[in-house]
Amino acid sequence: MEGYTPSEMMIIAAARALAGVKTVFVGIGLPNAACNLARRTVAPDLALIYESGVYGARPERLPFSIGDPALVTGALSIFPMADVFGLYLQGGWVEVAFLGAAQIDRYGNLNTTVIGDYHRPKVRLPGSGGASDIATHARRVFIVTRLQRRRFVERLDFITSPGHLDGGNRRRELGIPGGGPALVVTDRAIFTFDDETREMTLSSLHPGVTLEEVQAEIGWEIKVASDLKVTEPPTEEELRILREELDPQGIYR
């Protein structure tokens, strides 16, 4: 990727996906950079919601944690964490929520609990936090993660947060209210989900990346869109905002 890094491409692609979105539930890290970039470009009215109890945050710099005082800069409202989940999230007011994962399967189910056997794991991960609630109630879930074979697996070691479960209408049959995963943005490609089967579908390759390279990092035979596209490379303005205003120290990009 000449002139920009894979991480920059990932952040910018995620930001573009927020065009026209009004409310987004976001944590710290790459999704946070994407949301703040979107607010400066394609979604000027975007209200950022942080689980620590901040609505409509307009941080002048990227916060280091969900408890960073920078989050309250220009915020529309500050309230208890319980209200974030009980009123906004469970009330159906969160249009898009960002999540990451240690493992993801073909239906967008996520694991952030353990790698290996639950009782004798190779790695003990942080767990759900609010992720399971977010995956359950948000209208749409965008997943941002690097494309690595150890992450994109045929079968999760543990299901922490529900995606489309085993496909089709399973979420609706079980009464799960949210819409589930709609987008997966990686450093090499973008995936959507089939409207009927709910299977992850390769929809766009980042510039210079081949289908073979993507398939090599996925633990199952990936479904490919009939109109597979090439992601538009970053513009000079997108890179300028990201490099000069949002992440001048290069922590995320």
C-alpha positions in Angstrom: 0.0 0.0 0.0 2.1 2.9 -1.3 1.8 6.1 0.6 -0.3 4.8 3.5 -0.2 2.0 6.0 -2.7 -1.0 6.2 -3.9 0.4 9.6 -4.6 3.8 8.0 -6.6 2.1 5.2 -8.6 0.1 7.8 -9.4 3.2 9.9 -10.4 5.2 6.9 -12.6 2.4 5.4 -14.4 2.1 8.8 -14.9 5.8 8.9 -16.5 5.9 5.4 -18.9 3.2 6.4 -20.4 5.7 8.9 -21.7 8.1 6.3 -25.1 9.4 7.3 -25.1 7.5 10.7 -26.4 9.6 13.7 -25.4 7.4 16.7 -22.5 5.1 17.2 -21.4 3.1 20.3 -17.6 3.0 20.3 -14.7 2.0 22.5 -11.0 2.8 22.4 -8.5 1.9 19.7 -8.9 1.8 16.0 -12.7 2.1 16.0 -12.4 5.3 18.1 -10.0 6.8 15.5 -12.5 5.8 12.7 -15.5 7.4 14.5 -13.6 10.7 15.1 -12.5 10.7 11.5 -16.0 10.1 10.3 -17.2 13.0 12.5 -14.8 15.3 10.6 -15.7 14.0 7.2 -18.7 11.9 6.2 -20.8 12.1 9.3 -20.6 15.6 10.9 -23.7 15.0 13.0 -22.4 11.7 14.4 -23.0 11.4 18.2 -20.4 9.2 19.8 -21.6 7.1 22.8 -19.0 5.7 25.2 -20.0 3.0 27.7 -18.5 5.0 30.6 -21.6 7.3 30.3 -20.9 9.9 27.7 -23.3 10.8 24.9 -22.3 13.1 22.0 -18.6 13.3 22.9 -16.5 15.6 20.8 -12.9 14.9 22.1 -10.2 17.2 20.8 -7.7 14.3 20.9 -8.1 10.5 20.8 -8.9 9.3 24.4 -6.6 6.7 26.0 -9.4 4.9 27.8 -13.2 5.1 28.3 -12.5 6.9 31.5 -10.3 9.6 29.9 -11.5 13.1 30.8 -11.1 14.1 27.1 -14.4 12.3 26.4 -16.5 14.9 28.2 -15.2 17.7 26.0 -18.2 19.2 24.4 -20.4 16.2 25.3 -24.2 16.6 25.0 -24.8 14.5 28.1 -23.0 12.6 30.9 -24.9 9.9 32.9 -24.4 6.6 34.7 -23.1 3.6 32.8 -26.3 1.7 33.7 -28.3 4.2 31.6 -26.1 3.7 28.6 -27.1 0.0 28.5 -30.6 0.2 30.0 -31.9 3.3 28.2 -29.8 3.9 25.0 -28.7 0.4 24.0 -31.6 -1.8 25.2 -34.0 1.0 24.1 -32.8 0.5 20.5 -31.3 3.9 20.1 -27.8 2.8 19.0 -27.7 2.8 15.2 -24.2 1.3 14.9 -21.8 -0.2 17.4 -18.2 -1.1 16.9 -16.6 -4.3 18.3 -13.3 -6.2 18.0 -12.5 -9.8 18.7 -9.8 -12.3 19.3 -11.8 -14.8 17.1 -14.6 -14.4 14.6 -16.4 -17.1 12.6 -18.2 -17.0 9.2 -21.5 -15.8 10.8 -19.9 -13.0 12.8 -20.0 -14.6 16.2 -17.2 -13.3 18.4 -14.8 -14.7 21.1 -13.1 -12.4 23.6 -13.1 -15.0 26.5 -10.6 -17.8 26.1 -8.3 -19.4 23.5 -8.4 -23.1 23.9 -10.5 -25.1 26.5 -12.5 -22.9 28.8 -11.2 -24.6 32.0 -7.6 -25.0 30.8 -7.2 -22.2 28.3 -4.0 -21.4 26.4 -4.9 -17.7 26.8 -7.4 -16.1 29.2 -8.9 -13.0 27.5 -10.7 -10.0 29.1 -14.1 -11.5 28.6 -17.3 -9.7 27.5 -17.4 -6.4 29.3 -20.3 -4.8 27.5 -19.7 -6.6 24.2 -22.4 -9.2 24.5 -25.0 -6.6 25.3 -23.8 -4.5 22.4 -23.9 -7.4 20.0 -27.4 -8.3 21.2 -29.1 -4.8 21.1 -27.4 -2.6 18.5 -29.2 -2.1 15.3 -26.0 -2.9 13.3 -22.6 -4.1 14.4 -19.4 -3.1 12.6 -16.4 -5.3 13.5 -12.9 -3.9 13.1 -10.0 -6.4 13.3 -6.8 -7.4 11.5 -7.1 -10.2 9.0 -5.2 -13.1 10.6 -5.8 -16.8 10.3 -5.7 -17.2 14.1 -8.6 -14.7 14.3 -10.8 -15.9 11.4 -11.6 -19.5 12.5 -14.0 -22.2 11.4 -15.1 -22.7 15.0 -14.8 -20.4 18.0 -13.3 -21.7 21.2 -16.0 -19.8 23.0 -18.9 -17.6 21.9 -18.8 -14.4 23.9 -20.9 -12.2 21.7 -23.7 -13.4 19.3 -23.4 -12.7 15.6 -25.8 -14.4 13.3 -25.3 -17.6 15.3 -25.6 -20.5 12.8 -27.0 -18.3 10.0 -30.3 -17.6 8.4 -33.0 -16.3 10.8 -31.6 -17.8 13.9 -31.3 -14.5 15.8 -34.9 -13.6 15.1 -36.1 -17.1 16.1 -34.4 -16.7 19.5 -35.8 -13.2 20.0 -32.5 -11.4 19.8 -33.6 -7.8 19.1 -30.5 -6.2 17.3 -29.7 -6.6 13.6 -26.3 -8.3 14.2 -23.1 -7.9 12.3 -23.3 -5.9 9.1 -19.7 -5.2 8.3 -16.2 -6.5 9.0 -13.4 -4.1 8.2 -9.8 -5.5 8.1 -6.4 -4.2 7.1 -6.7 -6.1 3.8 -10.4 -6.3 2.9 -14.0 -5.5 3.7 -16.7 -8.1 4.3 -20.5 -7.8 4.4 -23.1 -10.5 5.3 -25.4 -12.3 2.9 -29.0 -11.2 3.3 -30.4 -14.7 3.4 -27.7 -17.0 4.8 -26.0 -14.3 6.9 -22.6 -15.7 5.9 -19.7 -13.4 5.8 -19.0 -12.3 2.2 -15.9 -10.7 0.8 -17.1 -7.5 -0.8 -14.0 -5.3 -1.4 -10.2 -5.9 -1.6 -7.9 -3.1 -0.5 -5.6 -1.8 -3.2 -2.8 -4.3 -4.0 -4.3 -7.2 -2.1 -5.3 -10.4 -3.9 -8.1 -12.8 -3.2 -5.6 -15.5 -2.6 -3.9 -13.5 0.1 -7.2 -12.9 1.9 -8.3 -16.6 1.6 -4.9 -17.7 3.1 -5.8 -15.9 6.3 -9.3 -17.3 6.7 -10.1 -20.7 8.2 -12.9 -21.6 5.8 -13.7 -21.2 2.1 -14.8 -17.6 1.9 -17.9 -16.5 0.0 -17.1 -13.9 -2.6 -19.5 -11.2 -3.8 -20.3 -11.4 -7.5 -19.4 -7.7 -7.8 -16.2 -7.8 -5.8 -14.8 -4.3 -5.7 -11.4 -2.6 -4.9 -11.5 -0.2 -2.0 -10.9 3.4 -2.9 -7.5 4.4 -1.5 -7.3 7.1 1.2 -7.6 10.7 0.0 -5.0 13.3 1.0 -7.5 15.0 3.3 -8.4 11.8 5.1 -4.7 11.1 5.7 -4.1 14.7 6.8 -6.8 14.6 9.4 -5.7 11.2 10.7 -2.0 12.0 10.8 -2.1 15.6 11.9 -5.3 16.0 14.0 -6.2 12.6 15.4 -3.1 10.4 15.7 0.0 12.5 15.3 2.0 10.1 17.5 1.0 7.2 15.3 -0.4 5.1 18.2 -3.1 3.5 16.1 -2.3 4.2 12.5 
